[in-house]
Amino acid sequence: MTKIIRRTFAPFAPFNSFNPSTEMLSVRDLMNRMVENAYVNPSQWLGNNAAGSAPALDVSENADSYTIKAELPGWQPDQVDVMFENGVVTLKGTQASEKKEGEETEKYHYREIRKTSFSRSVSLPTEIEADKANAEFEHGVLTLVLPKAEVVKPKQIKIAVK
């Protein structure tokens, strides 16, 4: 928690003991911290699906398919589900916390490693053939290749000259 310290100007102190530049610097630092916490690092406001717990995604497209890559370090393939419905691909993951024998008697000084869950959805602009999708999980990166449906692929029509 950030402590706010209010400094006051003593009316009888000599003017040269008050330095406005250092007073303003502390206010600037305070404002920078507030803005950074609220906008640059909004995880405290977003709950479980904050930037820190939802996987980073890369979504790319070529003429035949979409490719989605998700960074999932520490996750196992059986902990992640992939669903496609109404043009939206959803990745969901759940890690159950395991209690070890004797853990009740342990006293933690820091406990930052958490078992968590996430849900991340991506809306695709065209239909895909979900039954032909391919998923690979290697070195903590899930790669989904989702072929586009035949009806949405561009087709070239040759014009006959008479």
N, C-alpha and C positions, 0 to 999 in steps of 0.2 A: 504494500500500500504506500502511496506517495504521501509524504508529509509536506504540508504547505507551511512555510515559515513566513510570518509577516514581520517585516522590518519597518520600524518607524524612525522618523527623523526627529532627533531631540532638538527642541527650539533653542536651547542655549548653547549647543555645541557649535564650535566654529564651522563656518560654511565649508572650508576645505576638507573637513572630515567626512562630508557627504559626497560620494562619488556617483553621479547619476548613471554613468556607463556601467558600473558593476551592478547597480540596482536593476537596470533594464536588462542586463544579461541574464540575471536570475529569472526574471519574468519570461524572457524569450525561451530559456531552457525549459521552463515549466510548460509553456504553450507548445513547444515542439514535442515534448513528451506526451502531452494530452492528445495532440493531433496524431502522433505516431501510434499510440495505443488504440485510438478510435478508428483510424482509417488505414494505416499501413499494416497493422497487425490486429485485425478485427476478430481474432479467434475467440477472445473472451466474450464477445457479444453473439457469436453465431452458434454456440453450442457444439454438439457432437460432429456436425458436418463442416467444421471449420477447416481452413486451409491446412492445418497441421494434421488432421486425421483423415481427410478425404484424399484419395490418390491423385497425383498429378497425371493429366491426360494429354496425349498428342492425338489429334484426329486429322487424317489426311485422306485424299481422294485421288483416284486415277480414273481412266475411262471405264474400267471394269468393276472396281470395288472401292469400299471404304476400309481404311485401316485405323484401328484404335489401339494405342499403346497406353497401358496404365502401369505406373510404378507402384509395386506392392512389396517392398522389402519386409521380410519377416513373416509374410503370409504364405500359406500353403494352398495349392490348387483346390483342395477339397473345402476350403473355408470361403471360397468366392463363388458367387452365382452370377450368371449372365442371362438376361432376359431381353427379348425384343417384342414390343407390343405397340401398335399404332404409330409406327415410325420413330419410336424412342428406344434406345438401347440403355439398359439399366444394369450397372454393376453393383452388387451388394456383397458385403463381407462381414463375417462375424467371427470374433475370436473369443472363446469362452475362457474366463479366468479359472485357473486350476489352483486349488489350495493344496499345498504340500503338507505332509505330516509334520506336526510341530510348529507350523507357521503361526498359530494363535499365540505362542509364547515369544515370538520374535518381536523385537522393537525396531522399527524402521527409523532411520535418520533422514533418508530421502527415499521417496517412492515415486519415480517418474515414469517407469515402464508400465504402461497400462494395456490391458486387453480391451479392445474397443470394437466398434462396428462402424460401417460407413455405407452410404448409398450415394451413387453418382449416376446421373442420367445425361444422355446426349441425344438430342433430337437430330435426326438425319433428314435432309431435304427430299430424298427419294426413297422408294421402297427397295428392300433388299430380299434376297432369297435366304431366309434364315436356316433352311434345312441344308444349305451348302456352305454355311459359315465354318470357319476354321479358327480354333483357339489354341495357342501355345503359351506355356508358362516356363520361362527360362531366366535364371539369375534374378529373380524378383521382378521380372517384367512380364506382364500379361499382354500378348499381342492377339488381337482379333482381326481377322480378315473377313469382311462381309461383302459378298458379291452382290452387285446391283441386279435388280430384276430385269429380265430381257425387255420388257415393255418400255423401260425408261432409258435404255441404252440408245445413243444416237445411231441412226442408220443412214448410210449414204445411198442416194438414188442416182443412178447413172442416167443421163439424158441422152436419148438417141437423136442423132442428127439425120434429117431426111433431105 
